[in-house]
Amino acid sequence: MSDFVQHIINGLASGTIYALVALGYTMVYGVLKLINFAHGDVMMVGVYLGYGTAFQLGRGSQSSFLGVLLIFLVAMAGCALLGFVIERFAYRPLREKPRLTALITAIGISFALSYGFQLDWVAHLGSASVTLLPGAAPRAFPEIIKPTEWLVFGDRDVVVWNWQVISLGIAVALMVGLQLLVFKTRFGSAMRAVSFDHRTAALMGIPTDRVIATTFMLGSALAAGAGLLYAIKDTAVQPLMGTYVGLKAFVAAVIGGIGHVPGAVVGALLLGLCEEFVVGYTSSSWRDAVAFGFLIAVLLVRPEGLFGRAVAEKV
């Protein structure tokens, strides 16, 4: 029984990270009906921004409350700016083009980010050399949050770590804030109007370009926060990490019903639990196969996802 409870705790901790990335997919799809396959790589960029910020702060300051807050703020602000640039110069010119064109562009941006960060770009400033991109070698993420046992039940039968509680707290706070933003603010009303029909929303005076760009920025900032939580958990930082996490988050969004915010969260938590139980009771080599098998099973029963709604389209 204790193993079962421990797996639930571990699965929920993993699921919250998937949920934050899945929310970015859901927001962009809800507004533009576009699958932003570069979203996972934006998360990777956020991890490297956090890594660089922590390195600049030094070992003494990076683990303080202000240091951790600064690392999160820099990473999330940098990825928000990156999301704005991607939307403005890659997706906006293709908005009225066939959706396949934007989808191929998203895949191209994903490859450009993931493989671009494997290059060793060095700038020579006088006698000093500054590394601009980190290279392909995996790096250990700094221990900005020292792992400690927060709760211990029995004879160490069930252990809750502080990073799990912190991850869950940050994820829940960001999710609740996003839900309030979407349904309780004027910007949220504008976002839902653009999601329904961006052409009609523009005719009604809604600044659609601004709404879409801000949506990209919010989703990218959430991805950066999720990436830092993931790096704190797994510590290994490398340029292809976003591809793996981004794909799992996309699966979670589809399971919950892509375009549905609570559905993305529920789908991510279910995926995290599914992976944890597979690793705990069978073999870790089955984790990815079972996760994607779970996606297929859900889509066979409910093609629109657990919380999605079937919408009739005129042809």
ABEGO torsion letter per residue (X at the ends): XAAAAAAAAAAAAAAAAAAAAAAAAAAAAAAAGBBBAAAAAAAAAAAAAAAAAAAAAEAAAAABAAAAAAAAAAAAAAAAAAAAAAAAAAAAAAAABBAAAAAAAAAAAAAAAAAAAABBBBBBBEABBBBABAEABBBBBBBABBBBBABBBEBGABBBBAAAAAAAAAAAAAAAAAAAAAAABAAAAAAAAAAABAAAAAAAGBBAAAAAAAAAAAAAAAAAAAAAAAAAAAGBBBAAAAAAAAAAAAAAAAAAGBGBAAAAAAAAAAAAAAAAAAAAABBAAAAAAAAAAAAAAAAAABAAEAABBBBBBBX
